[in-house]
Amino acid sequence: MLILMLNLGAVQAVEVAPDQVLTVISAGAGDPVVLLPGLSGCAYGYRKIVPPLQEQGFRTIIIEPLGIGSSSRPGAADYSLTGQADRVAAAMDALDLKGAIIVGHGVSASVALRIAYRRPDLVQAVVSVEGGPDESAANPTVANSLKFASVVVKLGGGRLLRDKFKSSLENASGDPTWLDRRTLGRYLKNINADTGRCIDTLRAMAEASEPESLQDNLQNINCPVLLMTGEAPHSGAVTADEVEILSAGLVRFSRQQVPGAGHFIFEEQPEVVVAAIRSLNEELGRLSCAQ
């Protein structure tokens, strides 16, 4: 494993299969919190919640799933959400992580939920930040992004891509003031490095077939699941039907609505996410003592 140092912690390149390398950034000591960026995100997106979590005694581990952030983007790979879940689980095994709170943003929340029933030993609880019970990475937002990005690449319009990406993040936010020039640049860094490969990977994710249904397995998740949703109008919001599926299927489900926030709650109101994780961990501690 190649280990470097960043402000977010120690960076490790964890090979979970030939040509499949996940970027893992860990720091701190204490109860583990695993953070999974969503399709448009990267480790940098969690920079506002990592330091306060560490200050409150947590160990933070950011795992960028295959094809996301600076993790590798092999052409021949299983990009299904189940495949992603198994790779994240393999990375957790390599790091000897057990009983973690797993935080997933957007579609990566469905990766976390799959880990919860496939590898319950790894998961104490799941925090879904604006993530519904996705059966695949294919959704209207991804379809539109693929269509637009392909045209931009053919036209060689890097500035056009930047403007479109910025607009999509703003539309998904309740309070877009978090998206300054530097932050946009960091979110775009890996996309700009190889735009064509990023598009190919996103297409592979959207077209991947799932070997099993998440909805059919929700009842097999015994740990607490907290869904955090932004109350402000925004694109990519979790629908009422998706909330109902989670509520009906999960054994221990709760929801926290965040006024004024949109899809990127950890960027817009990071203190709310930190408080939710702390509260959930305290609840787990009380339950453990009561048993």
C-alpha positions as CSV (number, residue, x, y, z in Angstrom):
1,M,0.0,0.0,0.0
2,L,1.3,3.5,-0.9
3,I,0.8,5.8,2.1
4,L,1.0,9.6,1.8
5,M,-0.3,12.4,4.0
6,L,-3.1,14.8,3.3
7,N,-5.0,17.3,5.6
8,L,-7.7,14.7,5.9
9,G,-5.4,12.0,7.1
10,A,-3.2,9.2,5.8
11,V,-3.9,8.2,2.2
12,Q,-3.7,4.5,1.3
13,A,-4.1,2.9,-2.1
14,V,-5.9,-0.4,-1.2
15,E,-5.9,-3.0,-4.0
16,V,-9.1,-5.1,-3.6
17,A,-8.6,-7.0,-6.9
18,P,-6.2,-6.8,-9.8
19,D,-6.4,-3.2,-11.3
20,Q,-9.0,-2.3,-8.7
21,V,-7.5,0.2,-6.3
22,L,-9.6,2.2,-3.8
23,T,-8.3,5.4,-2.2
24,V,-8.7,5.3,1.5
25,I,-8.0,8.3,3.8
26,S,-8.0,7.7,7.6
27,A,-7.2,9.6,10.7
28,G,-7.9,9.8,14.4
29,A,-8.6,7.1,16.9
30,G,-11.8,5.7,18.5
31,D,-15.1,4.4,17.1
32,P,-14.8,4.1,13.3
33,V,-16.9,6.2,11.0
34,V,-16.6,5.2,7.3
35,L,-17.5,8.0,4.8
36,L,-18.5,7.1,1.2
37,P,-18.6,9.9,-1.4
38,G,-21.4,9.9,-3.9
39,L,-21.1,9.8,-7.7
40,S,-20.3,13.5,-8.1
41,G,-18.2,13.7,-5.0
42,C,-14.7,12.9,-3.6
43,A,-12.9,12.7,-0.3
44,Y,-12.5,16.5,-0.3
45,G,-16.3,16.8,0.2
46,Y,-16.0,15.6,3.8
47,R,-13.3,18.1,4.8
48,K,-15.8,20.0,7.0
49,I,-16.9,17.0,9.1
50,V,-13.7,15.0,9.5
51,P,-11.9,17.4,11.9
52,P,-14.8,17.8,14.3
53,L,-15.5,14.1,14.3
54,Q,-11.9,13.4,15.2
55,E,-12.1,16.0,17.9
56,Q,-15.0,14.2,19.4
57,G,-13.1,10.9,19.5
58,F,-14.0,9.2,16.3
59,R,-11.7,7.5,13.8
60,T,-12.7,8.7,10.3
61,I,-12.1,6.5,7.2
62,I,-13.0,8.0,3.8
63,I,-13.3,5.2,1.2
64,E,-13.7,6.4,-2.4
65,P,-15.6,3.6,-4.3
66,L,-14.2,2.3,-7.6
67,G,-14.5,5.0,-10.3
68,I,-15.2,7.8,-7.8
69,G,-12.7,10.4,-6.7
70,S,-9.1,9.3,-7.1
71,S,-9.8,5.6,-7.0
72,S,-9.0,3.6,-10.1
73,R,-11.3,3.4,-13.1
74,P,-10.6,0.0,-14.8
75,G,-12.6,-0.7,-18.0
76,A,-13.3,-4.3,-17.1
77,A,-15.0,-4.2,-13.7
78,D,-18.3,-4.9,-12.1
79,Y,-19.7,-1.5,-11.4
80,S,-23.0,-2.7,-9.9
81,L,-23.8,-1.3,-6.5
82,T,-23.5,-4.8,-5.1
83,G,-20.0,-5.0,-6.6
84,Q,-19.1,-1.6,-5.1
85,A,-20.4,-2.8,-1.7
86,D,-18.2,-5.9,-1.8
87,R,-15.1,-3.9,-2.7
88,V,-15.7,-1.4,0.1
89,A,-16.1,-4.4,2.4
90,A,-12.8,-5.8,1.2
91,A,-11.1,-2.5,1.9
92,M,-12.6,-2.5,5.4
93,D,-11.3,-6.1,5.9
94,A,-7.8,-4.9,4.8
95,L,-8.0,-2.2,7.4
96,D,-9.3,-4.6,10.0
97,L,-12.5,-2.4,10.5
98,K,-15.5,-3.8,12.3
99,G,-18.6,-2.3,13.7
100,A,-18.4,1.0,11.9
101,I,-21.0,3.7,11.3
102,I,-21.1,4.0,7.5
103,V,-22.1,7.3,6.0
104,G,-23.1,7.2,2.4
105,H,-24.0,10.2,0.2
106,G,-26.5,9.8,-2.6
107,V,-26.2,6.5,-4.5
108,S,-23.4,5.5,-2.1
109,A,-26.0,5.2,0.6
110,S,-27.3,2.2,-1.3
111,V,-23.8,0.8,-1.3
112,A,-23.7,1.2,2.5
113,L,-27.1,-0.5,2.9
114,R,-25.9,-3.5,0.8
115,I,-22.9,-3.8,3.1
116,A,-25.2,-3.8,6.1
117,Y,-27.0,-7.0,5.0
118,R,-24.1,-8.7,3.2
119,R,-21.5,-8.1,5.9
120,P,-23.4,-7.2,9.1
121,D,-20.2,-7.7,11.1
122,L,-18.8,-4.5,9.5
123,V,-21.7,-2.2,10.3
124,Q,-23.0,-0.7,13.5
125,A,-25.3,1.7,11.8
126,V,-25.9,3.5,8.4
127,V,-26.4,7.2,7.8
128,S,-27.9,7.9,4.4
129,V,-27.3,11.5,3.4
130,E,-29.9,12.2,0.7
131,G,-29.8,8.6,-0.5
132,G,-32.8,6.5,-1.5
133,P,-33.0,2.7,-1.9
134,D,-31.4,2.7,-5.4
135,E,-31.5,-0.5,-7.4
136,S,-28.8,0.9,-9.8
137,A,-26.7,4.0,-10.4
138,A,-29.0,4.8,-13.4
139,N,-31.2,7.8,-12.8
140,P,-32.3,10.8,-14.8
141,T,-29.5,13.0,-13.5
142,V,-26.9,10.5,-14.5
143,A,-28.5,10.0,-17.9
144,N,-28.5,13.8,-18.6
145,S,-25.0,14.1,-17.4
146,L,-23.8,11.4,-19.7
147,K,-25.5,12.9,-22.7
148,F,-24.2,16.4,-22.0
149,A,-20.6,15.3,-21.1
150,S,-20.2,13.2,-24.2
151,V,-21.1,16.2,-26.4
152,V,-18.7,18.5,-24.4
153,V,-15.8,16.1,-24.9
154,K,-16.4,15.9,-28.6
155,L,-16.5,19.7,-28.8
156,G,-13.5,20.1,-26.5
157,G,-15.4,22.4,-24.2
158,G,-13.6,22.2,-20.8
159,R,-15.1,25.5,-19.7
160,L,-18.6,24.4,-20.8
161,L,-18.2,21.2,-18.7
162,R,-17.1,23.2,-15.7
163,D,-20.1,25.6,-16.0
164,K,-22.5,22.7,-16.4
165,F,-21.1,20.8,-13.4
166,K,-21.2,23.9,-11.3
167,S,-24.8,24.5,-12.3
168,S,-25.8,20.9,-11.4
169,L,-24.2,21.2,-7.9
170,E,-25.9,24.5,-7.3
171,N,-29.3,23.2,-8.4
172,A,-28.9,20.2,-6.0
173,S,-28.1,22.6,-3.1
174,G,-30.5,24.4,-0.8
175,D,-27.7,26.9,0.0
176,P,-25.2,27.0,-2.8
177,T,-22.8,29.4,-1.1
178,W,-20.6,26.5,-0.1
179,L,-19.6,26.1,-3.8
180,D,-16.7,28.6,-4.1
181,R,-14.1,28.5,-6.9
182,R,-11.6,26.4,-5.0
183,T,-14.2,23.9,-3.9
184,L,-15.5,23.5,-7.5
185,G,-11.9,23.0,-8.7
186,R,-11.4,20.2,-6.2
187,Y,-14.6,18.5,-7.1
188,L,-13.6,18.7,-10.8
189,K,-9.9,17.7,-10.3
190,N,-10.3,14.0,-11.0
191,I,-12.8,14.6,-13.8
192,N,-10.5,17.0,-15.5
193,A,-7.6,14.6,-15.2
194,D,-9.3,12.1,-17.6
195,T,-12.7,13.2,-18.6
196,G,-13.2,10.5,-21.2
197,R,-12.4,7.7,-18.7
198,C,-14.7,9.3,-16.1
199,I,-17.6,9.3,-18.7
200,D,-16.9,5.7,-19.6
201,T,-16.9,4.7,-15.9
202,L,-20.2,6.6,-15.2
203,R,-21.8,4.8,-18.2
204,A,-20.6,1.5,-16.9
205,M,-22.2,2.2,-13.5
206,A,-25.5,3.2,-15.1
207,E,-25.6,0.1,-17.3
208,A,-24.5,-2.4,-14.7
209,S,-26.9,-5.2,-13.7
210,E,-27.6,-5.9,-10.1
211,P,-27.5,-9.5,-9.0
212,E,-30.0,-9.0,-6.2
213,S,-32.7,-6.5,-5.2
214,L,-31.9,-4.0,-2.3
215,Q,-35.6,-3.6,-1.5
216,D,-36.0,-7.3,-1.0
217,N,-33.2,-7.3,1.5
218,L,-34.0,-4.3,3.5
219,Q,-35.7,-6.5,6.1
220,N,-32.4,-8.3,6.6
221,I,-30.7,-5.1,7.9
222,N,-30.8,-5.2,11.6
223,C,-28.8,-2.1,12.5
224,P,-30.2,1.4,12.8
225,V,-30.5,3.4,9.6
226,L,-30.8,7.2,9.7
227,L,-31.9,9.0,6.5
228,M,-31.0,12.7,6.4
229,T,-32.8,14.8,3.8
230,G,-32.6,18.5,3.0
231,E,-35.9,20.3,3.2
232,A,-35.1,23.0,0.7
233,P,-36.3,22.5,-2.9
234,H,-33.4,20.9,-4.9
235,S,-32.7,18.5,-7.7
236,G,-31.9,14.9,-6.8
237,A,-34.0,14.8,-3.7
238,V,-35.2,11.6,-2.1
239,T,-38.8,11.0,-3.1
240,A,-41.7,10.3,-0.8
241,D,-42.0,6.9,-2.4
242,E,-38.4,6.1,-1.6
243,V,-38.9,7.2,2.0
244,E,-41.9,4.9,2.2
245,I,-39.9,2.0,0.9
246,L,-37.2,2.5,3.5
247,S,-39.6,3.0,6.3
248,A,-41.6,-0.1,5.4
249,G,-38.7,-2.3,4.8
250,L,-36.2,-1.5,7.4
251,V,-36.4,-2.8,11.0
252,R,-34.8,0.3,12.6
253,F,-35.4,3.3,10.5
254,S,-35.5,7.0,11.4
255,R,-35.5,10.2,9.3
256,Q,-34.0,13.7,10.0
257,Q,-35.1,16.6,7.8
258,V,-32.7,19.5,7.7
259,P,-34.3,22.9,7.1
260,G,-32.6,25.1,4.5
261,A,-30.3,22.3,3.2
262,G,-30.3,20.4,-0.1
263,H,-28.5,17.4,-1.4
264,F,-25.1,18.3,0.0
265,I,-25.9,18.6,3.7
266,F,-22.3,17.9,4.8
267,E,-21.2,20.9,2.8
268,E,-24.2,23.2,3.6
269,Q,-24.7,22.4,7.3
270,P,-21.8,20.1,8.3
271,E,-22.4,20.6,12.0
272,V,-25.8,18.9,11.7
273,V,-24.2,15.8,10.2
274,V,-21.6,15.7,12.9
275,A,-24.3,16.0,15.6
276,A,-26.4,13.3,14.0
277,I,-23.4,10.9,13.9
278,R,-22.5,11.7,17.5
279,S,-26.1,11.2,18.6
280,L,-26.4,7.9,16.8
281,N,-23.2,6.7,18.3
282,E,-24.4,7.6,21.8
283,E,-27.6,5.7,21.1
284,L,-25.6,2.6,20.1
285,G,-23.6,2.9,23.3
286,R,-26.8,3.0,25.4
287,L,-28.2,0.0,23.6
288,S,-25.0,-1.9,24.2
289,C,-25.0,-1.1,27.9
290,A,-28.7,-2.2,28.2
291,Q,-28.0,-5.6,26.7
